[in-house]
Amino acid sequence: MNSFLIIIFHLYLPIGVAILIGILLSFFLKKLQVKILKNNHLSLIIPDYLGKFLFWCGVPLGVINFIHKANLSGGIWLSPIVAWCAVLLGLFLSWLWIQTLFPKPSLASQTSFTLVSTVGNTGYIGFPIILLLPQLGPDYFGWAILYDLLGTFLAAYGLGTILASRNLLTRNKVINFGSGLSIVSIDQTTIFHSIKSSILQIVRWLQNNLVILVKNPTLIAFILGLTLRSIVFPPWLDISLEWFAWSIIMLSLILMGMRLQQLDSWSNIKIAFSAVSIKMLLVPLVIAMALTTAGLSGPPRLVLVLQSAMPSAFASLILAEAYDLDRDLVVTCLGLSSLMLFFTLPFWLWGFTTW
């Protein structure tokens, strides 16, 4: 029990302090801009620039440092397979839940529900948790990287984009009636143009996302880190990279706190709780049972279970705003899932820290 409390202390204290700093910083920036800077959106500009710095520079350098030291032996390439299993399971469970609703919510709300039930925050919160846990740390960071890059990232901006775009494609084709039912005006020309539009959209998505993936700085850093594994860094460079990498982890958590403070809606709490329960309870539980049945145990299993149990991704909010989805539902799920992590994390650690 003492070791379990030590884990919680090592994990919760740095995460809680960093997120709290982000919340307070965002709060004071908002007050400052209102009282002194008037219409200058300082509280929005700083997180935006911090996010860009982390994406293009901070996280990639941190990845190089941790991958250079990570243990990449064993079945590490199982990680993206498990990530996609978790995504598809979340997709299926969210579809099942939507079928139980009557009357059905709008397509925008259905898509938002599916996104927050499917895609997790395996970057800004998933990476720090893996690195801060004494039993895992940098040795198992490679598992988290592959889960995020080849799983969550592609699911969010690939599958997520395709799902979100349905809202724009069907918006002007549905006539709503007072009974809550809907009739879609269909003719052969409409069907032909819809199929053609969908095919062209998928082709464009494949082209665009392949380019995005190839140019992704984290993926480039991952490959560079693999290339440099055979090279021994001089002590000064090793210490500098280590210090910088851990600073980036804390900055990521501070950015997380700033984003949480900016969430401005807690409506649809019942629907949000259902979505979060799928994402953070049902999916990781099934993944954990499947991995255990398949014979995987120890740190690799814990990494995969924790990554699948991460809160809903902020990418869902980006898609919701870009494709005119149910922003209020997404925002509520982001806030609720981030709070819920503090209660679900001890359960996964208690159940799967078995070595």
Secondary structure, DSSP 8 states (H G I E B T S, - for coil): -HHHHHHHHHHHHHHHHHHHHHHHHHHHHHHHHHHTSTT--HHHHHHHHHHHHIIIIIHHHHHHHHHHH----SSTTHHHHHHHHHHHHHHHHHHHHHHT-SS---HHHHHHHHHHHH-B-TTTTHHHHHHHSTTSGGGGHHHHHHHIIIIIHHIIIIIHHHHHHHHHHHGGGEEE-TTS-EEE---HHHHHHHHHHHHHHHHHHHHHHHHHHHH-HHHHHHHHHHHGGGS---HHHHHHHHHHHHHHHHHHHHHHHHHHHH------HHHHHHHHHIIIIIHHHHHHHHHHHTT--HHHHHHHHHHHT--B-THHHHHHHHTT--HHHHHHHHHHHHHHHHHHHHHHHHHH---
